[in-house]
Amino acid sequence: MMGASPPLGDLWRRSFVELLGAFALVFVGAGTIMSIGPQADAGTLDVALATGLTIGVMVCAVGHISGGHFNPAITFGSLVTRRMGVVLGVAYIVAQLLGSVLAALLLRWVFPAANRDAANLGAPSVHTIDIGAALVIEALITFFVVWVVFAMTSDDRNTYAVVAGLAIGLVFVFGMLLAYPLTGGSFNPARAFGPELISGSWSDAWIYYVGPLAGGAIAALLYDEVYLRTGPAAPHEADPKEPAAGATPPSNT
């Protein structure tokens, strides 16, 4: 059952690390694209590793505070399965989008106009396939992302949760290896939003919102129904009550 809203101070602490994680993802991921050039056939491995390593490191660093979503698709999956309260979920999504915008603003200041304009500030775009296929790829890779997140962090039977950051980061690596030359490889509405907003580049933007949110919701609902519904909820799945003095709030992925 959906938990009560967390105390205000805890909500701000957890939302801030969500902002920080989304900021790091956009700053490093989009920044790598502008560093190497936006060509669809160039730098795929660089962008994949930059994205996956950033996600993996940030999940390991602050996953115990917020759950390490950094992605509205993951948060949306937690909301539709009622494993997260609405207030906390909305706070996470706002923080993720704000982190993306702040990163894009800093990237616009760091890089010269030639790099920014050539790559549209790192905003994802469809390269070599049609829109329908791009939508499916964004939805399918996000399905794998959310599936792995639920399997690694919400299932008490998983004895490998200690390497959750590694597993989640690697999903982004293999997803980017396939998708970067085709769709720009977002799998995350926050990853797309900041660069699109600051660059003003909204070409085919809807697929980077509809695809990930749909894929994430399907993965979350399916994993919840098939593997989690019959067992007790993991202790980190409900919104926390007021923690004891000095206690660290549990994860909420």
C-alpha angles and dihedrals in degrees: 000000000000112000129230120268114278121246113282095248091051091047091055093047093051094042091051093059089048088055090047093050094049089046091053092047095052095039094051099033099045091034091057090053091054092045095055100029132259099263110138093225097045131080098004093141091045093053093043093052093043091052097042095044092049093051093045095049094046093048089052092046102047106008089106089060105045106001091257101258102150085167130084089214091063092044090048089052090053090049097050091049090049092237090125134044120249095238093052092043093052090046090052094050093047090049092048093051092046091050089052092051093048091050091049091050091052092047090053088055095044101048127061119246094257092061094041095049096044092054099030087239090301095301111158118248138175111262118173108000136063125266096257093054091045090053091052093049093050091048095045097048090046088051088058091046094053093040090056092044091054093043094049101039110022103041114083090198092066108101092186097066089116088075095045092121092054094048094047092047092050092053088061091047095055091040092053093046088061102032108035095079090044109038105001088256109255109153085169128074090210091055089057100037104066098046091043093050097045096041094041089229109140099157108153086341095154093072090064090059105033095042099050095040092050094044092046094049093049092049093047095047093046095048091044093049098043103035112015109033096074095050134062117278116260111253092244095054099079123069107265126252118227103304122232117261109289094007121134115232113245124249119273104198 
